[in-house]
Amino acid sequence: MIPQSYEEWRHCITVICDQPLTRPFIEARIRALNTPTDHMTAKFVQLYGDEQRARTLDWFERARREL
């Protein structure tokens, strides 16, 4: 399932994956998603497309604002 909303994404991260949205985790993911040469980012774009990468980046930025 590919999340289509912030709420779905947050549920996937925090409940299904049991990953707390901590500042260090969020900051690391924002850096990675802004780095096209990052291995995991390149794989993410290959699998889900750049639109989903941009959407996911927006969700991480929102989560950072909510801290």
DOPA-776794 format. One line per field, with one value per atom (N, C-alpha, C, O): residue number from 0; atom name; z negated, x negated, y negated. Coordinates in pm, 1 decimal. Atoms other than C-alpha are relative to their C-alpha. Layout:
BEGIN
lopa	[NUM;...]
rolo	[CA;...]
zz	[Z;...]
xx	[X;...]
yy	[Y;...]
REM end
This chain:
BEGIN
lopa	[0;0;0;0;1;1;1;1;2;2;2;2;3;3;3;3;4;4;4;4;5;5;5;5;6;6;6;6;7;7;7;7;8;8;8;8;9;9;9;9;10;10;10;10;11;11;11;11;12;12;12;12;13;13;13;13;14;14;14;14;15;15;15;15;16;16;16;16;17;17;17;17;18;18;18;18;19;19;19;19;20;20;20;20;21;21;21;21;22;22;22;22;23;23;23;23;24;24;24;24;25;25;25;25;26;26;26;26;27;27;27;27;28;28;28;28;29;29;29;29;30;30;30;30;31;31;31;31;32;32;32;32;33;33;33;33;34;34;34;34;35;35;35;35;36;36;36;36;37;37;37;37;38;38;38;38;39;39;39;39;40;40;40;40;41;41;41;41;42;42;42;42;43;43;43;43;44;44;44;44;45;45;45;45;46;46;46;46;47;47;47;47;48;48;48;48;49;49;49;49;50;50;50;50;51;51;51;51;52;52;52;52;53;53;53;53;54;54;54;54;55;55;55;55;56;56;56;56;57;57;57;57;58;58;58;58;59;59;59;59;60;60;60;60;61;61;61;61;62;62;62;62;63;63;63;63;64;64;64;64;65;65;65;65;66;66;66;66]
rolo	[N;CA;C;O;N;CA;C;O;N;CA;C;O;N;CA;C;O;N;CA;C;O;N;CA;C;O;N;CA;C;O;N;CA;C;O;N;CA;C;O;N;CA;C;O;N;CA;C;O;N;CA;C;O;N;CA;C;O;N;CA;C;O;N;CA;C;O;N;CA;C;O;N;CA;C;O;N;CA;C;O;N;CA;C;O;N;CA;C;O;N;CA;C;O;N;CA;C;O;N;CA;C;O;N;CA;C;O;N;CA;C;O;N;CA;C;O;N;CA;C;O;N;CA;C;O;N;CA;C;O;N;CA;C;O;N;CA;C;O;N;CA;C;O;N;CA;C;O;N;CA;C;O;N;CA;C;O;N;CA;C;O;N;CA;C;O;N;CA;C;O;N;CA;C;O;N;CA;C;O;N;CA;C;O;N;CA;C;O;N;CA;C;O;N;CA;C;O;N;CA;C;O;N;CA;C;O;N;CA;C;O;N;CA;C;O;N;CA;C;O;N;CA;C;O;N;CA;C;O;N;CA;C;O;N;CA;C;O;N;CA;C;O;N;CA;C;O;N;CA;C;O;N;CA;C;O;N;CA;C;O;N;CA;C;O;N;CA;C;O;N;CA;C;O;N;CA;C;O;N;CA;C;O;N;CA;C;O;N;CA;C;O;N;CA;C;O;N;CA;C;O]
zz	[0.0;0.0;0.0;-81.1;-5.9;95.1;-63.8;-16.0;67.0;-142.3;94.9;175.4;-83.6;23.9;-80.0;-23.3;84.2;-271.6;-114.3;-143.1;113.8;-563.4;-110.1;-171.1;106.0;-804.6;29.5;-59.8;-38.6;-612.3;-14.8;-66.8;8.8;-589.6;-145.2;-180.4;141.4;-960.6;-66.6;-147.6;52.9;-1046.5;43.9;-37.2;-50.5;-825.5;-75.9;-115.7;65.6;-986.7;-148.1;-196.6;145.9;-1351.7;-51.2;-156.7;48.5;-1379.4;69.2;3.3;-72.9;-1106.4;-12.0;-38.8;6.9;-1105.3;-140.6;-166.3;139.1;-1476.1;-9.3;-89.6;-3.2;-1396.9;-58.1;3.6;54.8;-1626.8;90.1;145.8;-79.7;-1443.9;-88.3;-132.8;81.6;-1637.6;89.2;210.9;-77.6;-1532.6;78.1;197.3;-77.7;-1439.0;120.1;228.4;-109.9;-1228.6;111.5;228.8;-98.9;-1054.4;76.5;199.3;-64.4;-984.6;96.1;205.4;-86.5;-841.9;127.2;236.0;-117.0;-610.5;91.7;213.9;-83.0;-492.7;79.7;199.5;-70.4;-409.4;112.8;225.3;-100.8;-226.3;117.5;233.1;-107.2;-30.2;86.3;198.7;-76.3;80.4;72.3;136.2;-60.6;203.3;104.8;71.3;-104.6;539.0;9.7;56.9;-7.8;512.3;-118.5;-119.4;112.9;182.1;54.7;129.2;-52.7;251.4;-25.9;65.1;33.8;69.8;70.5;109.4;-71.2;227.7;146.3;203.2;-140.5;575.7;17.0;112.7;-5.8;506.9;-20.1;48.7;26.5;365.7;128.1;165.8;-122.6;682.4;110.0;185.1;-99.8;901.7;-21.5;74.2;31.2;723.6;4.3;55.3;21.2;652.7;78.0;84.0;-79.8;870.4;-80.7;-203.6;65.3;798.2;-66.3;-165.7;64.6;720.9;-140.4;-232.7;133.0;430.4;-91.1;-210.8;79.6;314.6;-51.9;-169.7;39.4;311.1;-103.6;-199.5;94.9;131.3;-136.4;-239.8;124.2;-129.1;-68.9;-191.4;55.3;-177.6;-67.7;-177.4;61.0;-242.0;-132.0;-227.7;123.2;-502.8;-110.8;-226.6;101.7;-681.6;-49.3;-168.6;40.9;-681.9;-90.1;-186.1;86.4;-827.8;-137.9;-239.8;128.4;-1096.1;-81.2;-203.3;69.5;-1181.7;-60.5;-174.2;51.7;-1219.6;-120.7;-210.5;108.8;-1450.4;-127.7;-231.8;120.3;-1691.0;-105.8;-213.6]
xx	[-83.6;0.0;-87.8;-179.8;70.5;-131.0;90.2;201.2;-84.5;-2.5;36.5;-44.7;-48.0;205.7;25.7;56.2;-21.8;240.5;-101.1;-163.7;90.5;34.8;41.5;-43.6;-49.0;253.4;-33.9;-77.1;34.6;204.1;-150.5;-193.4;145.4;-171.5;-44.4;-125.4;37.8;-200.5;35.9;-41.2;-41.4;-7.3;-99.5;-140.6;96.6;-241.2;-132.1;-187.3;129.2;-552.7;8.3;-71.5;-1.5;-445.9;67.2;29.3;-73.4;-206.6;-48.1;-92.0;36.1;-282.6;-150.0;-190.1;146.1;-661.6;-54.8;-171.6;39.7;-673.0;-125.8;-215.5;113.1;-915.7;45.3;126.3;-35.2;-885.9;-51.9;-161.4;40.9;-899.3;-78.2;-26.8;88.4;-1190.1;-68.9;-77.0;69.8;-1377.8;-118.0;-130.1;112.3;-1696.4;45.2;-12.7;-50.1;-1498.7;56.5;25.4;-61.3;-1299.0;-107.3;-102.8;106.3;-1608.6;-81.0;-116.1;76.0;-1795.1;77.6;20.1;-81.5;-1507.2;15.2;13.3;-8.8;-1468.3;-129.1;-125.1;128.8;-1840.6;-8.0;-45.4;8.5;-1822.2;94.3;54.9;-96.7;-1509.0;-35.7;12.9;48.6;-1677.3;-131.5;-188.4;127.8;-1985.1;25.0;37.4;-30.7;-1922.1;-101.0;-67.0;101.8;-2248.8;4.9;-66.9;-17.0;-2143.9;57.9;155.8;-41.0;-2106.8;148.5;220.5;-139.4;-1774.1;97.1;206.7;-84.8;-1632.2;12.0;121.1;-3.2;-1728.3;90.7;167.7;-84.8;-1562.0;147.5;235.2;-136.2;-1251.9;59.3;172.2;-48.4;-1221.0;21.5;118.7;-14.7;-1273.5;130.4;200.4;-119.4;-992.2;129.9;231.3;-124.2;-741.7;11.1;119.0;-3.4;-836.6;-37.1;-31.2;44.0;-956.2;115.4;94.5;-114.9;-605.3;21.2;48.4;-16.5;-579.7;-115.5;-95.2;113.8;-929.8;28.2;6.4;-30.1;-823.2;112.5;106.3;-111.7;-497.9;-50.2;-13.1;54.4;-685.9;-89.6;-87.0;83.0;-936.2;87.1;55.2;-94.0;-646.3;54.5;69.8;-53.9;-508.7;-103.6;-70.4;105.7;-843.2;-17.1;-37.8;11.8;-863.8;117.0;98.7;-115.2;-512.8;-19.3;9.8;24.9;-606.4;-103.1;-90.6;99.8;-910.0;64.3;34.2;-69.6;-688.8;87.2;105.0;-90.3;-457.6;-73.6;-10.8;75.6;-738.7;8.1;-49.3]
yy	[118.0;0.0;-124.0;-135.2;127.2;-343.2;-105.3;-128.8;100.1;-611.4;-113.9;-159.3;109.3;-878.7;-127.7;-232.6;117.6;-1113.8;1.5;103.6;10.7;-1237.7;97.2;162.0;-87.5;-1042.7;146.0;218.8;-137.2;-716.7;23.2;126.2;-11.1;-779.3;9.5;95.3;1.2;-859.1;133.3;184.8;-129.8;-540.8;108.8;191.8;-98.8;-334.0;-7.1;95.4;17.2;-480.8;38.5;118.7;-12.4;-487.6;126.9;177.7;-117.2;-191.5;127.6;221.9;-122.0;60.3;28.3;141.6;-17.7;2.6;-20.1;8.9;22.7;-89.6;-87.8;-62.3;92.7;-375.3;-134.1;-203.2;130.5;-677.6;-111.7;-102.8;115.2;-1008.0;-96.3;-198.9;82.7;-1151.4;-103.3;-86.5;102.7;-1463.3;58.8;30.7;-54.9;-1268.5;84.6;75.0;-83.2;-1018.7;-87.0;-66.3;88.6;-1290.5;-76.6;-83.2;78.0;-1502.8;87.0;42.6;-90.6;-1203.1;32.4;35.3;-32.3;-1114.2;-120.9;-106.1;120.2;-1474.3;-18.4;-46.5;10.3;-1487.2;102.7;69.6;-106.6;-1155.2;-26.6;-11.4;23.3;-1243.9;-121.2;-134.1;114.9;-1567.6;29.6;-58.8;-38.5;-1374.8;108.0;225.8;-98.1;-1208.5;113.9;222.4;-105.3;-1012.5;96.5;196.5;-91.3;-853.1;132.0;131.7;-130.7;-479.5;28.9;69.8;-30.7;-440.9;-95.6;-55.3;96.2;-757.9;38.9;34.9;-42.2;-639.1;122.3;129.9;-119.5;-303.2;-37.5;14.7;47.2;-478.7;-60.7;-29.4;65.0;-691.0;103.5;95.1;-106.0;-385.6;77.2;110.1;-79.2;-200.9;-80.6;-33.0;75.0;-479.7;-130.1;-189.1;121.9;-777.4;-123.8;-125.2;122.8;-1127.7;-75.5;-145.1;66.2;-1256.5;53.9;-22.8;-59.6;-1012.7;-40.8;-61.1;47.6;-1113.2;-140.8;-169.4;137.2;-1479.1;-3.4;-80.5;-7.1;-1393.4;48.4;-7.1;-54.7;-1188.0;-101.9;-113.4;106.6;-1469.2;-105.3;-151.2;95.2;-1707.6;53.0;-22.8;-59.0;-1466.3;0.7;-24.2;6.8;-1444.2;-143.6;-166.0;140.1;-1824.3;-40.1;-115.0;26.4;-1841.8;62.1;-0.4;-68.0;-1587.9;-78.4;-87.7;80.9;-1803.3;-124.3;-160.6;118.8;-2111.1;34.0;-48.3;-41.2;-1915.2;40.8;60.0;-38.7;-1822.5;-107.8;-92.9]
REM end
